[in-house]
Amino acid sequence: MSLPQFTDIISLSNLEISDAIIETENKLFTLRFKKATRQNLKSHEIKHTKRQLAQLKTLLTIRLESLEQTEQINK
């Protein structure tokens, strides 16, 4: 499993990104819970999930900022 790529999520819509953020946060919670209870897990999955979550949030923030700028220009 390679690290998630930013180019994979650029084609998603804002609603799909929001849904993916919720899914990723739930997955991260599950992985952390497994780690705390000493269950079987691949430790690199935590790193990959955190990175994917950061990428999703970054992309959503960039898009929302660009929408705000276009709304301010149109006023």
PDB file of N, CA, C and O in Angstrom:
ATOM      1  N   MET A   1       0.847  -1.184   0.000  1.00  0.00           N
ATOM      2  CA  MET A   1       0.000   0.000   0.000  1.00  0.00           C
ATOM      3  C   MET A   1       0.883   1.235   0.000  1.00  0.00           C
ATOM      4  O   MET A   1       1.721   1.419   0.883  1.00  0.00           O
ATOM      5  N   SER A   2       0.684   2.070  -0.994  1.00  0.00           N
ATOM      6  CA  SER A   2       1.475   3.287  -1.058  1.00  0.00           C
ATOM      7  C   SER A   2       0.737   4.416  -0.359  1.00  0.00           C
ATOM      8  O   SER A   2      -0.442   4.298  -0.023  1.00  0.00           O
ATOM      9  N   LEU A   3       1.449   5.506  -0.148  1.00  0.00           N
ATOM     10  CA  LEU A   3       0.830   6.670   0.480  1.00  0.00           C
ATOM     11  C   LEU A   3      -0.238   7.237  -0.438  1.00  0.00           C
ATOM     12  O   LEU A   3      -0.074   7.209  -1.658  1.00  0.00           O
ATOM     13  N   PRO A   4      -1.327   7.751   0.117  1.00  0.00           N
ATOM     14  CA  PRO A   4      -2.375   8.330  -0.717  1.00  0.00           C
ATOM     15  C   PRO A   4      -1.869   9.556  -1.472  1.00  0.00           C
ATOM     16  O   PRO A   4      -1.060  10.330  -0.961  1.00  0.00           O
ATOM     17  N   GLN A   5      -2.359   9.713  -2.687  1.00  0.00           N
ATOM     18  CA  GLN A   5      -1.922  10.807  -3.534  1.00  0.00           C
ATOM     19  C   GLN A   5      -2.984  11.906  -3.581  1.00  0.00           C
ATOM     20  O   GLN A   5      -4.185  11.635  -3.603  1.00  0.00           O
ATOM     21  N   PHE A   6      -2.514  13.137  -3.595  1.00  0.00           N
ATOM     22  CA  PHE A   6      -3.401  14.296  -3.641  1.00  0.00           C
ATOM     23  C   PHE A   6      -4.168  14.338  -4.956  1.00  0.00           C
ATOM     24  O   PHE A   6      -5.315  14.784  -4.996  1.00  0.00           O
ATOM     25  N   THR A   7      -3.542  13.876  -6.025  1.00  0.00           N
ATOM     26  CA  THR A   7      -4.187  13.918  -7.342  1.00  0.00           C
ATOM     27  C   THR A   7      -5.397  12.994  -7.418  1.00  0.00           C
ATOM     28  O   THR A   7      -6.257  13.174  -8.280  1.00  0.00           O
ATOM     29  N   ASP A   8      -5.474  12.001  -6.524  1.00  0.00           N
ATOM     30  CA  ASP A   8      -6.598  11.071  -6.538  1.00  0.00           C
ATOM     31  C   ASP A   8      -7.896  11.725  -6.059  1.00  0.00           C
ATOM     32  O   ASP A   8      -8.984  11.283  -6.429  1.00  0.00           O
ATOM     33  N   ILE A   9      -7.788  12.766  -5.245  1.00  0.00           N
ATOM     34  CA  ILE A   9      -8.994  13.353  -4.657  1.00  0.00           C
ATOM     35  C   ILE A   9      -9.408  14.678  -5.299  1.00  0.00           C
ATOM     36  O   ILE A   9     -10.457  15.224  -4.957  1.00  0.00           O
ATOM     37  N   ILE A  10      -8.614  15.192  -6.209  1.00  0.00           N
ATOM     38  CA  ILE A  10      -8.924  16.488  -6.822  1.00  0.00           C
ATOM     39  C   ILE A  10     -10.225  16.433  -7.619  1.00  0.00           C
ATOM     40  O   ILE A  10     -10.942  17.431  -7.687  1.00  0.00           O
ATOM     41  N   SER A  11     -10.542  15.301  -8.217  1.00  0.00           N
ATOM     42  CA  SER A  11     -11.727  15.197  -9.066  1.00  0.00           C
ATOM     43  C   SER A  11     -13.026  15.062  -8.272  1.00  0.00           C
ATOM     44  O   SER A  11     -14.103  15.079  -8.868  1.00  0.00           O
ATOM     45  N   LEU A  12     -12.955  14.930  -6.950  1.00  0.00           N
ATOM     46  CA  LEU A  12     -14.157  14.785  -6.134  1.00  0.00           C
ATOM     47  C   LEU A  12     -14.876  16.115  -5.964  1.00  0.00           C
ATOM     48  O   LEU A  12     -14.253  17.176  -5.989  1.00  0.00           O
ATOM     49  N   SER A  13     -16.189  16.049  -5.792  1.00  0.00           N
ATOM     50  CA  SER A  13     -16.966  17.263  -5.525  1.00  0.00           C
ATOM     51  C   SER A  13     -16.836  17.605  -4.042  1.00  0.00           C
ATOM     52  O   SER A  13     -16.331  16.809  -3.250  1.00  0.00           O
ATOM     53  N   ASN A  14     -17.300  18.799  -3.682  1.00  0.00           N
ATOM     54  CA  ASN A  14     -17.214  19.233  -2.287  1.00  0.00           C
ATOM     55  C   ASN A  14     -18.017  18.322  -1.365  1.00  0.00           C
ATOM     56  O   ASN A  14     -17.587  18.036  -0.248  1.00  0.00           O
ATOM     57  N   LEU A  15     -19.173  17.868  -1.821  1.00  0.00           N
ATOM     58  CA  LEU A  15     -19.998  16.971  -1.010  1.00  0.00           C
ATOM     59  C   LEU A  15     -19.311  15.621  -0.823  1.00  0.00           C
ATOM     60  O   LEU A  15     -19.339  15.055   0.270  1.00  0.00           O
ATOM     61  N   GLU A  16     -18.699  15.109  -1.878  1.00  0.00           N
ATOM     62  CA  GLU A  16     -17.967  13.840  -1.782  1.00  0.00           C
ATOM     63  C   GLU A  16     -16.763  13.976  -0.855  1.00  0.00           C
ATOM     64  O   GLU A  16     -16.431  13.044  -0.123  1.00  0.00           O
ATOM     65  N   ILE A  17     -16.116  15.125  -0.884  1.00  0.00           N
ATOM     66  CA  ILE A  17     -14.973  15.370   0.003  1.00  0.00           C
ATOM     67  C   ILE A  17     -15.440  15.384   1.452  1.00  0.00           C
ATOM     68  O   ILE A  17     -14.782  14.811   2.321  1.00  0.00           O
ATOM     69  N   SER A  18     -16.566  16.032   1.719  1.00  0.00           N
ATOM     70  CA  SER A  18     -17.099  16.071   3.082  1.00  0.00           C
ATOM     71  C   SER A  18     -17.432  14.667   3.586  1.00  0.00           C
ATOM     72  O   SER A  18     -17.143  14.325   4.732  1.00  0.00           O
ATOM     73  N   ASP A  19     -18.040  13.864   2.722  1.00  0.00           N
ATOM     74  CA  ASP A  19     -18.343  12.483   3.092  1.00  0.00           C
ATOM     75  C   ASP A  19     -17.059  11.683   3.339  1.00  0.00           C
ATOM     76  O   ASP A  19     -16.987  10.885   4.274  1.00  0.00           O
ATOM     77  N   ALA A  20     -16.055  11.905   2.497  1.00  0.00           N
ATOM     78  CA  ALA A  20     -14.785  11.198   2.655  1.00  0.00           C
ATOM     79  C   ALA A  20     -14.087  11.611   3.945  1.00  0.00           C
ATOM     80  O   ALA A  20     -13.427  10.788   4.581  1.00  0.00           O
ATOM     81  N   ILE A  21     -14.224  12.872   4.337  1.00  0.00           N
ATOM     82  CA  ILE A  21     -13.630  13.341   5.591  1.00  0.00           C
ATOM     83  C   ILE A  21     -14.256  12.603   6.770  1.00  0.00           C
ATOM     84  O   ILE A  21     -13.552  12.157   7.676  1.00  0.00           O
ATOM     85  N   ILE A  22     -15.576  12.477   6.754  1.00  0.00           N
ATOM     86  CA  ILE A  22     -16.263  11.772   7.844  1.00  0.00           C
ATOM     87  C   ILE A  22     -15.836  10.309   7.896  1.00  0.00           C
ATOM     88  O   ILE A  22     -15.566   9.776   8.972  1.00  0.00           O
ATOM     89  N   GLU A  23     -15.775   9.661   6.735  1.00  0.00           N
ATOM     90  CA  GLU A  23     -15.342   8.266   6.675  1.00  0.00           C
ATOM     91  C   GLU A  23     -13.913   8.105   7.199  1.00  0.00           C
ATOM     92  O   GLU A  23     -13.622   7.181   7.959  1.00  0.00           O
ATOM     93  N   THR A  24     -13.036   9.005   6.789  1.00  0.00           N
ATOM     94  CA  THR A  24     -11.635   8.924   7.177  1.00  0.00           C
ATOM     95  C   THR A  24     -11.467   9.160   8.673  1.00  0.00           C
ATOM     96  O   THR A  24     -10.654   8.496   9.317  1.00  0.00           O
ATOM     97  N   GLU A  25     -12.228  10.100   9.230  1.00  0.00           N
ATOM     98  CA  GLU A  25     -12.165  10.332  10.672  1.00  0.00           C
ATOM     99  C   GLU A  25     -12.631   9.103  11.444  1.00  0.00           C
ATOM    100  O   GLU A  25     -12.048   8.752  12.469  1.00  0.00           O
ATOM    101  N   ASN A  26     -13.684   8.448  10.952  1.00  0.00           N
ATOM    102  CA  ASN A  26     -14.157   7.219  11.595  1.00  0.00           C
ATOM    103  C   ASN A  26     -13.122   6.106  11.502  1.00  0.00           C
ATOM    104  O   ASN A  26     -12.912   5.365  12.462  1.00  0.00           O
ATOM    105  N   LYS A  27     -12.476   5.992  10.345  1.00  0.00           N
ATOM    106  CA  LYS A  27     -11.444   4.976  10.164  1.00  0.00           C
ATOM    107  C   LYS A  27     -10.269   5.242  11.101  1.00  0.00           C
ATOM    108  O   LYS A  27      -9.717   4.311  11.687  1.00  0.00           O
ATOM    109  N   LEU A  28      -9.887   6.507  11.241  1.00  0.00           N
ATOM    110  CA  LEU A  28      -8.784   6.869  12.131  1.00  0.00           C
ATOM    111  C   LEU A  28      -9.140   6.543  13.579  1.00  0.00           C
ATOM    112  O   LEU A  28      -8.299   6.049  14.330  1.00  0.00           O
ATOM    113  N   PHE A  29     -10.380   6.819  13.970  1.00  0.00           N
ATOM    114  CA  PHE A  29     -10.829   6.497  15.323  1.00  0.00           C
ATOM    115  C   PHE A  29     -10.726   4.997  15.567  1.00  0.00           C
ATOM    116  O   PHE A  29     -10.252   4.560  16.616  1.00  0.00           O
ATOM    117  N   THR A  30     -11.175   4.211  14.587  1.00  0.00           N
ATOM    118  CA  THR A  30     -11.122   2.761  14.719  1.00  0.00           C
ATOM    119  C   THR A  30      -9.685   2.267  14.849  1.00  0.00           C
ATOM    120  O   THR A  30      -9.391   1.398  15.669  1.00  0.00           O
ATOM    121  N   LEU A  31      -8.797   2.825  14.036  1.00  0.00           N
ATOM    122  CA  LEU A  31      -7.389   2.412  14.099  1.00  0.00           C
ATOM    123  C   LEU A  31      -6.772   2.767  15.444  1.00  0.00           C
ATOM    124  O   LEU A  31      -6.035   1.968  16.022  1.00  0.00           O
ATOM    125  N   ARG A  32      -7.069   3.963  15.946  1.00  0.00           N
ATOM    126  CA  ARG A  32      -6.535   4.363  17.250  1.00  0.00           C
ATOM    127  C   ARG A  32      -7.089   3.487  18.364  1.00  0.00           C
ATOM    128  O   ARG A  32      -6.386   3.158  19.319  1.00  0.00           O
ATOM    129  N   PHE A  33      -8.364   3.112  18.232  1.00  0.00           N
ATOM    130  CA  PHE A  33      -8.985   2.245  19.225  1.00  0.00           C
ATOM    131  C   PHE A  33      -8.324   0.875  19.214  1.00  0.00           C
ATOM    132  O   PHE A  33      -8.064   0.297  20.269  1.00  0.00           O
ATOM    133  N   LYS A  34      -8.052   0.353  18.015  1.00  0.00           N
ATOM    134  CA  LYS A  34      -7.356  -0.932  17.896  1.00  0.00           C
ATOM    135  C   LYS A  34      -5.971  -0.863  18.530  1.00  0.00           C
ATOM    136  O   LYS A  34      -5.542  -1.795  19.210  1.00  0.00           O
ATOM    137  N   LYS A  35      -5.285   0.234  18.303  1.00  0.00           N
ATOM    138  CA  LYS A  35      -3.946   0.397  18.872  1.00  0.00           C
ATOM    139  C   LYS A  35      -4.016   0.432  20.397  1.00  0.00           C
ATOM    140  O   LYS A  35      -3.199  -0.193  21.073  1.00  0.00           O
ATOM    141  N   ALA A  36      -4.987   1.160  20.934  1.00  0.00           N
ATOM    142  CA  ALA A  36      -5.108   1.291  22.382  1.00  0.00           C
ATOM    143  C   ALA A  36      -5.478  -0.029  23.045  1.00  0.00           C
ATOM    144  O   ALA A  36      -5.075  -0.284  24.179  1.00  0.00           O
ATOM    145  N   THR A  37      -6.236  -0.865  22.355  1.00  0.00           N
ATOM    146  CA  THR A  37      -6.646  -2.149  22.917  1.00  0.00           C
ATOM    147  C   THR A  37      -5.720  -3.288  22.492  1.00  0.00           C
ATOM    148  O   THR A  37      -6.006  -4.462  22.726  1.00  0.00           O
ATOM    149  N   ARG A  38      -4.620  -2.918  21.873  1.00  0.00           N
ATOM    150  CA  ARG A  38      -3.585  -3.872  21.449  1.00  0.00           C
ATOM    151  C   ARG A  38      -4.108  -4.963  20.521  1.00  0.00           C
ATOM    152  O   ARG A  38      -3.713  -6.124  20.622  1.00  0.00           O
ATOM    153  N   GLN A  39      -4.984  -4.579  19.632  1.00  0.00           N
ATOM    154  CA  GLN A  39      -5.475  -5.506  18.615  1.00  0.00           C
ATOM    155  C   GLN A  39      -4.525  -5.479  17.427  1.00  0.00           C
ATOM    156  O   GLN A  39      -3.655  -4.615  17.319  1.00  0.00           O
ATOM    157  N   ASN A  40      -4.716  -6.445  16.542  1.00  0.00           N
ATOM    158  CA  ASN A  40      -3.882  -6.508  15.347  1.00  0.00           C
ATOM    159  C   ASN A  40      -4.153  -5.320  14.434  1.00  0.00           C
ATOM    160  O   ASN A  40      -5.305  -5.036  14.105  1.00  0.00           O
ATOM    161  N   LEU A  41      -3.100  -4.630  14.026  1.00  0.00           N
ATOM    162  CA  LEU A  41      -3.228  -3.575  13.034  1.00  0.00           C
ATOM    163  C   LEU A  41      -1.864  -3.312  12.422  1.00  0.00           C
ATOM    164  O   LEU A  41      -0.820  -3.617  12.999  1.00  0.00           O
ATOM    165  N   LYS A  42      -1.913  -2.744  11.250  1.00  0.00           N
ATOM    166  CA  LYS A  42      -0.686  -2.347  10.567  1.00  0.00           C
ATOM    167  C   LYS A  42      -0.440  -0.893  10.934  1.00  0.00           C
ATOM    168  O   LYS A  42      -1.250  -0.022  10.614  1.00  0.00           O
ATOM    169  N   SER A  43       0.652  -0.634  11.590  1.00  0.00           N
ATOM    170  CA  SER A  43       0.895   0.700  12.145  1.00  0.00           C
ATOM    171  C   SER A  43       0.979   1.785  11.078  1.00  0.00           C
ATOM    172  O   SER A  43       0.681   2.945  11.360  1.00  0.00           O
ATOM    173  N   HIS A  44       1.374   1.437   9.875  1.00  0.00           N
ATOM    174  CA  HIS A  44       1.474   2.451   8.822  1.00  0.00           C
ATOM    175  C   HIS A  44       0.103   2.952   8.378  1.00  0.00           C
ATOM    176  O   HIS A  44       0.004   4.027   7.787  1.00  0.00           O
ATOM    177  N   GLU A  45      -0.958   2.186   8.653  1.00  0.00           N
ATOM    178  CA  GLU A  45      -2.291   2.621   8.267  1.00  0.00           C
ATOM    179  C   GLU A  45      -2.707   3.895   8.990  1.00  0.00           C
ATOM    180  O   GLU A  45      -3.441   4.714   8.438  1.00  0.00           O
ATOM    181  N   ILE A  46      -2.241   4.064  10.222  1.00  0.00           N
ATOM    182  CA  ILE A  46      -2.554   5.281  10.966  1.00  0.00           C
ATOM    183  C   ILE A  46      -1.939   6.487  10.260  1.00  0.00           C
ATOM    184  O   ILE A  46      -2.594   7.513  10.075  1.00  0.00           O
ATOM    185  N   LYS A  47      -0.681   6.351   9.871  1.00  0.00           N
ATOM    186  CA  LYS A  47       0.010   7.440   9.173  1.00  0.00           C
ATOM    187  C   LYS A  47      -0.686   7.769   7.854  1.00  0.00           C
ATOM    188  O   LYS A  47      -0.894   8.940   7.538  1.00  0.00           O
ATOM    189  N   HIS A  48      -1.045   6.751   7.089  1.00  0.00           N
ATOM    190  CA  HIS A  48      -1.685   6.964   5.800  1.00  0.00           C
ATOM    191  C   HIS A  48      -3.058   7.613   5.971  1.00  0.00           C
ATOM    192  O   HIS A  48      -3.441   8.484   5.190  1.00  0.00           O
ATOM    193  N   THR A  49      -3.786   7.191   6.983  1.00  0.00           N
ATOM    194  CA  THR A  49      -5.119   7.734   7.214  1.00  0.00           C
ATOM    195  C   THR A  49      -5.041   9.190   7.650  1.00  0.00           C
ATOM    196  O   THR A  49      -5.836  10.017   7.204  1.00  0.00           O
ATOM    197  N   LYS A  50      -4.093   9.502   8.513  1.00  0.00           N
ATOM    198  CA  LYS A  50      -3.916  10.892   8.951  1.00  0.00           C
ATOM    199  C   LYS A  50      -3.539  11.781   7.771  1.00  0.00           C
ATOM    200  O   LYS A  50      -4.021  12.908   7.658  1.00  0.00           O
ATOM    201  N   ARG A  51      -2.684  11.277   6.899  1.00  0.00           N
ATOM    202  CA  ARG A  51      -2.272  12.058   5.733  1.00  0.00           C
ATOM    203  C   ARG A  51      -3.443  12.275   4.776  1.00  0.00           C
ATOM    204  O   ARG A  51      -3.621  13.367   4.237  1.00  0.00           O
ATOM    205  N   GLN A  52      -4.236  11.226   4.573  1.00  0.00           N
ATOM    206  CA  GLN A  52      -5.387  11.351   3.696  1.00  0.00           C
ATOM    207  C   GLN A  52      -6.392  12.353   4.262  1.00  0.00           C
ATOM    208  O   GLN A  52      -6.975  13.135   3.512  1.00  0.00           O
ATOM    209  N   LEU A  53      -6.594  12.334   5.565  1.00  0.00           N
ATOM    210  CA  LEU A  53      -7.498  13.277   6.204  1.00  0.00           C
ATOM    211  C   LEU A  53      -7.011  14.712   6.024  1.00  0.00           C
ATOM    212  O   LEU A  53      -7.805  15.610   5.742  1.00  0.00           O
ATOM    213  N   ALA A  54      -5.724  14.924   6.184  1.00  0.00           N
ATOM    214  CA  ALA A  54      -5.154  16.259   6.000  1.00  0.00           C
ATOM    215  C   ALA A  54      -5.309  16.725   4.558  1.00  0.00           C
ATOM    216  O   ALA A  54      -5.598  17.898   4.317  1.00  0.00           O
ATOM    217  N   GLN A  55      -5.122  15.835   3.605  1.00  0.00           N
ATOM    218  CA  GLN A  55      -5.270  16.197   2.202  1.00  0.00           C
ATOM    219  C   GLN A  55      -6.712  16.578   1.875  1.00  0.00           C
ATOM    220  O   GLN A  55      -6.962  17.555   1.169  1.00  0.00           O
ATOM    221  N   LEU A  56      -7.647  15.802   2.393  1.00  0.00           N
ATOM    222  CA  LEU A  56      -9.060  16.097   2.150  1.00  0.00           C
ATOM    223  C   LEU A  56      -9.451  17.445   2.739  1.00  0.00           C
ATOM    224  O   LEU A  56     -10.130  18.238   2.088  1.00  0.00           O
ATOM    225  N   LYS A  57      -9.020  17.704   3.974  1.00  0.00           N
ATOM    226  CA  LYS A  57      -9.356  18.970   4.620  1.00  0.00           C
ATOM    227  C   LYS A  57      -8.705  20.147   3.915  1.00  0.00           C
ATOM    228  O   LYS A  57      -9.311  21.212   3.794  1.00  0.00           O
ATOM    229  N   THR A  58      -7.479  19.965   3.450  1.00  0.00           N
ATOM    230  CA  THR A  58      -6.779  21.022   2.727  1.00  0.00           C
ATOM    231  C   THR A  58      -7.498  21.361   1.427  1.00  0.00           C
ATOM    232  O   THR A  58      -7.705  22.533   1.115  1.00  0.00           O
ATOM    233  N   LEU A  59      -7.874  20.341   0.676  1.00  0.00           N
ATOM    234  CA  LEU A  59      -8.562  20.566  -0.591  1.00  0.00           C
ATOM    235  C   LEU A  59      -9.902  21.255  -0.369  1.00  0.00           C
ATOM    236  O   LEU A  59     -10.259  22.163  -1.120  1.00  0.00           O
ATOM    237  N   LEU A  60     -10.643  20.842   0.641  1.00  0.00           N
ATOM    238  CA  LEU A  60     -11.929  21.464   0.929  1.00  0.00           C
ATOM    239  C   LEU A  60     -11.746  22.927   1.338  1.00  0.00           C
ATOM    240  O   LEU A  60     -12.523  23.786   0.921  1.00  0.00           O
ATOM    241  N   THR A  61     -10.743  23.210   2.137  1.00  0.00           N
ATOM    242  CA  THR A  61     -10.458  24.587   2.558  1.00  0.00           C
ATOM    243  C   THR A  61     -10.099  25.461   1.362  1.00  0.00           C
ATOM    244  O   THR A  61     -10.576  26.590   1.252  1.00  0.00           O
ATOM    245  N   ILE A  62      -9.272  24.951   0.480  1.00  0.00           N
ATOM    246  CA  ILE A  62      -8.873  25.713  -0.713  1.00  0.00           C
ATOM    247  C   ILE A  62     -10.089  26.034  -1.567  1.00  0.00           C
ATOM    248  O   ILE A  62     -10.250  27.160  -2.038  1.00  0.00           O
ATOM    249  N   ARG A  63     -10.941  25.040  -1.762  1.00  0.00           N
ATOM    250  CA  ARG A  63     -12.130  25.267  -2.590  1.00  0.00           C
ATOM    251  C   ARG A  63     -13.080  26.270  -1.948  1.00  0.00           C
ATOM    252  O   ARG A  63     -13.619  27.134  -2.639  1.00  0.00           O
ATOM    253  N   LEU A  64     -13.291  26.170  -0.645  1.00  0.00           N
ATOM    254  CA  LEU A  64     -14.194  27.098   0.032  1.00  0.00           C
ATOM    255  C   LEU A  64     -13.647  28.520   0.017  1.00  0.00           C
ATOM    256  O   LEU A  64     -14.409  29.476  -0.127  1.00  0.00           O
ATOM    257  N   GLU A  65     -12.337  28.667   0.164  1.00  0.00           N
ATOM    258  CA  GLU A  65     -11.730  29.995   0.089  1.00  0.00           C
ATOM    259  C   GLU A  65     -11.887  30.598  -1.300  1.00  0.00           C
ATOM    260  O   GLU A  65     -12.144  31.794  -1.432  1.00  0.00           O
ATOM    261  N   SER A  66     -11.736  29.784  -2.329  1.00  0.00           N
ATOM    262  CA  SER A  66     -11.886  30.307  -3.689  1.00  0.00           C
ATOM    263  C   SER A  66     -13.342  30.705  -3.957  1.00  0.00           C
ATOM    264  O   SER A  66     -13.600  31.676  -4.668  1.00  0.00           O
ATOM    265  N   LEU A  67     -14.293  29.953  -3.386  1.00  0.00           N
ATOM    266  CA  LEU A  67     -15.700  30.331  -3.524  1.00  0.00           C
ATOM    267  C   LEU A  67     -15.987  31.654  -2.838  1.00  0.00           C
ATOM    268  O   LEU A  67     -16.715  32.489  -3.374  1.00  0.00           O
ATOM    269  N   GLU A  68     -15.418  31.848  -1.655  1.00  0.00           N
ATOM    270  CA  GLU A  68     -15.613  33.110  -0.932  1.00  0.00           C
ATOM    271  C   GLU A  68     -15.032  34.277  -1.717  1.00  0.00           C
ATOM    272  O   GLU A  68     -15.636  35.348  -1.774  1.00  0.00           O
ATOM    273  N   GLN A  69     -13.874  34.080  -2.319  1.00  0.00           N
ATOM    274  CA  GLN A  69     -13.241  35.149  -3.088  1.00  0.00           C
ATOM    275  C   GLN A  69     -14.086  35.507  -4.302  1.00  0.00           C
ATOM    276  O   GLN A  69     -14.230  36.687  -4.622  1.00  0.00           O
ATOM    277  N   THR A  70     -14.643  34.517  -4.979  1.00  0.00           N
ATOM    278  CA  THR A  70     -15.470  34.805  -6.149  1.00  0.00           C
ATOM    279  C   THR A  70     -16.759  35.509  -5.740  1.00  0.00           C
ATOM    280  O   THR A  70     -17.258  36.359  -6.478  1.00  0.00           O
ATOM    281  N   GLU A  71     -17.308  35.162  -4.562  1.00  0.00           N
ATOM    282  CA  GLU A  71     -18.509  35.844  -4.081  1.00  0.00           C
ATOM    283  C   GLU A  71     -18.216  37.303  -3.732  1.00  0.00           C
ATOM    284  O   GLU A  71     -19.045  38.180  -3.974  1.00  0.00           O
ATOM    285  N   GLN A  72     -17.039  37.559  -3.166  1.00  0.00           N
ATOM    286  CA  GLN A  72     -16.676  38.932  -2.819  1.00  0.00           C
ATOM    287  C   GLN A  72     -16.443  39.764  -4.070  1.00  0.00           C
ATOM    288  O   GLN A  72     -16.768  40.951  -4.087  1.00  0.00           O
ATOM    289  N   ILE A  73     -15.898  39.175  -5.099  1.00  0.00           N
ATOM    290  CA  ILE A  73     -15.655  39.888  -6.355  1.00  0.00           C
ATOM    291  C   ILE A  73     -16.982  40.221  -7.032  1.00  0.00           C
ATOM    292  O   ILE A  73     -17.129  41.289  -7.626  1.00  0.00           O
ATOM    293  N   ASN A  74     -17.938  39.317  -6.943  1.00  0.00           N
ATOM    294  CA  ASN A  74     -19.237  39.514  -7.596  1.00  0.00           C
ATOM    295  C   ASN A  74     -20.110  40.538  -6.871  1.00  0.00           C
ATOM    296  O   ASN A  74     -21.087  41.011  -7.452  1.00  0.00           O
ATOM    297  N   LYS A  75     -19.804  40.888  -5.655  1.00  0.00           N
ATOM    298  CA  LYS A  75     -20.622  41.860  -4.902  1.00  0.00           C
ATOM    299  C   LYS A  75     -20.425  43.250  -5.389  1.00  0.00           C
ATOM    300  O   LYS A  75     -21.036  44.180  -4.865  1.00  0.00           O
TER     301      LYS A  75
END
